Amino acid sequence: MQQSKKEPIKNGKIWIVFGILLALITPWYFPKSFGEILIYGIPLWAIIIIIASILLSASLSYAIRYHWMIEEENEKDDMKGGN
């Protein structure tokens, strides 16, 4: 039995993750001391933003792949049932 896909707009967990990641990629939320901490010459706030951006891209890819209803999938199911 296949589990029916639910549109991402109706999934609250996805919105919470998106909200947290969007807050992490906004640099003015960070304290000024984050600019003074350097890791291999890169400020800590920049590293946090880069990691959060990668996680945001991954979560968007996940939502599109596993939660988005695509017309092609519906057409394939209809063709299988029609043959």
Secondary structure, DSSP 4 states (H G I P E B T S, - for coil): -PPPP--GGG-HHHHHHHHHHHHHT-GGGS-GGGGT-EETTEEHHHHHHHHHHHHHHHHHHHHHHHH---HHHHHHHHHHHH-
